[in-house]
Amino acid sequence: MDMPENPTNEPQANADSQRVLAALMGLHRAFPLERRISKEACDDTRETYLAVLLRWIQTGAPPLTTGFDRESLDELAALDAIFIVNEQIGCPPFNVAKTDIQVHFPHETLHALSALDALAMPRLLDAPATIETRCAMSGEAISLTLTKEGELRAAEMDTALVAFQKVANQVTRYTFDLAPGIRFVLPQHAGGLGQTLSLSEAAAVANAFYTFQRKLINGR
C-alpha cells in the first residue's frame, strides 16, 4: 500500500510515529479521498458529500439516494467518494453491506469494509464500540473495544495487528481494490505478511485519514 499529510491526531502511547506517517502517506496515495473532495469536487458536489456524511453520522444508517441531487451523487461515485448499492449510499468509512468486520455500537451494528474503517468509526460517531471479526489468516475470533475517542484499551493493545495485503495491481475502487486487503490478524499468524501495523498505529492512521470529514462537519 502506498499516503500526503501529517497525521493530525496524536498516536496512542506505543504507536511508532514514523510508521504511522509512512502508512498514512501510502493510504493517501492509494485512496486520495480528501484531495478528491477538496480539490476535484465542485461546490455543489462537496455539499452533497457533506449531506450524505451528516446523514450517516446522525442516523448510523445508510441514507437512500432519494432527496439527494443525482448528478452530484454520480460525480461522487465517479470520484470513488461514495458507492451506491440498492439505492443505499455507502460513504467510507461507512458501508452498506455486510462484511466480516462487525462494529457494535450502543444502538446499532455497522459492517466495515476494512480494519481501518472499523477503527475510524467510533470517533466519527462519537460513541464507544466493540469490533468483532476473525483473523484473516486463521479464521480465529478477534474482539476489540474502543472508546468514543477511537482509543483502544491498554489491555487489548496486543490482541491483534492490522495487515495490508495487495489485492489488485491498480486501485480504481476502494471497495474492491484496497479495502479487502486491510484486515485484522492475530500476531501469531502474521509471520510472512509484508506490512503490518500495531493496533495503536492503525488507529492513529485511521483517525488521521478521516479527520477531514470531521473538519467538513465542524466547518458548516
N, C-alpha and C positions, 0 to 999 in steps of 0.2 A: 504494500500500500504506500502510495506516495502522498504537504499541508501548508497560507501565508499569514500570519497573525500571531502575536504572542498570546498565550492564554491570559484571560483577564481575571480568572479566579485562582486563588491560592490553592495549590495542590495539598492534599492531606499529608500528614506528617511523614510517612515513609515513601512518598512519591518522589521519583527522580525527575527534577525539573527539566533536565536536558532530554530525557527520554519522552517526557510529556510534550515538550516543544517539537521534537522531531516527529512524533506521531501526529500531532495536531497539524503540522505543516503538510505531512503526507495526506491526511484526510482532506484538507482544503484543496490540494491539487487534484485528488481523485474525484471529489464531490464538492465543487466550488459553490455551494448553495448561497452563502452570504453574498458573494460577488454577483451572482446571477440576480438576486433580489435587489441589491443596492445599485448595481451598475447597468444591468441589462433589461430589467423590467421597467415598463413605463409607469407613470404615476398611478393611473387607474388600476393597472395590474398589481402594483405593490399594495394598493389599498384593499384589493380583493384578497390578496395573500394574508394581509393582516386580519381581515374579517374572518377568514377561514380559521386562522390560528386562534383568534379570540374565541370563536365558537367552540373549538376543541377544548380550550382551557376552561371556559365557563361551564361546559356541559360534561366533559370527559367522555364524549361520544362522537362518532364521525358525523359531520354535517352532510346534509344532502345537497346536491347541486342546485336544487330549486331555490330561487331567491338570489343567487349569485350571477353576476354577468358572465355569460357563457364564453364570450370572446376572451375575457381575462382568464377564465379557467383554462381555456385551450392554450393560451400563451404560457401560463404557469406549468401546465403539463409538458409543453414543449421544452421549457427550461428545466424540467425534471425537479421542480419545486414541490409539485403535488402529483398524486396519481388518483385515478377515479376507478372504482370497482362497483358495479351495480348502482351507479349514481351516488355512491358514498365517496367522500373526499378524504384521502389519506394525505397527511402533511407531516413528513418526517420531523421529529421522531415518532409522530402518531400514525398508527397503522390501522387499516380497516378489516384485515383478515386475520384469522387465527394462525399462530405460529407456535414454535416450540419454546418460546420465551414468554411466560405469563408474568404480568406485573400487577399485583393485587394492591389496590388502594382501599381506603375505608368504605367507599361507596360504589366502586366499580372495579372490574378487572380488564386490563388492556393487554394486547399482544404486541410485542416489539419485533421489528424487522431485524434488529441486530443487538448485540450486547451493549454497544454504546448508546443506542436509543433507549434501551431499558434503564440504563444508569442516568440518563438525562431527564427522564420523565418526572421524577419526584420534585425536583427544583422548579420545573416549569409549572407543574400543577400545585405547587406549594402544599404537598401532602406526603406523609410517610408512606412507604410501600415495601412490599415483600416480593422479591423476584424468585420465581420458581422455574427451573429449566433442567436440562440434562447436559452432561458433559458431551461435547461434540465428538470426542474421541472414544469414550467408553459407554456412553448412554446412562451413566450413573447420575442420580439425582443431585441437584445443586439448589440450595436455598440461601438467599441473602436478604438482609434487612437494611433499608436506607431511611435516613431522616428526611424531613421535608426540605432540608437544605441540600439533599443529594449526597450526604456523607454516610459512610459505612461504619458499622460498629467495629470498634477496635478488635473485638474477639473474632470477627469474621474476615479480617483483612487478608488472611492467607488461605481462605476457603477455596478460592478459585483464581484463575488467571483469565485474561481476555486474549484470545488468539486471532491473528489476522492471516487468513489463507486466501490465496488468489483463486477466484472462481471464473474470471473472464480476462481475456487479453486486453480488452478495452472497456472502460466504464461508460456506457451510454445511458443506462438506467440504474439508479441507486438500488432499487428494489430487487433487481435481478443480478446485477454485475458486481456489487460491492457488499451490500448488507448481509447476504447469506454466508459470506466468508468471515464475518466478525462474530465470534461465538465464545461462550464461556467454556473453559476446560478445567478439569481438576489438575493440580500441579503435578501429580504423579504420572499423568498421561500426556504431559506437554513436551516430553523429550522428542527432539527431531522437528518440532514446529519452528518455522523460520522467524516469526515475530510474535512476541507476547508482551503484554503489559500486566503489571500487578493491578489488583482491583482499584487501589487508590490512584494509580497513574491513569487507568482507563476512565475512572470517574472524573478526574480533572480534565482529561481530553474531551469527554462527552459534554460536560457542563460548559467548557470554554467554547466548543464548536457551536453550541446553540445559544450562546449569550446574546447574539444579535437579535434573536427573537424576543427576548425579554426587553431589550432596548427599544425595539419597534413598538412593543406594547406600552412601555412606560413613556414613550415619546408622543403618544396620542394627545 
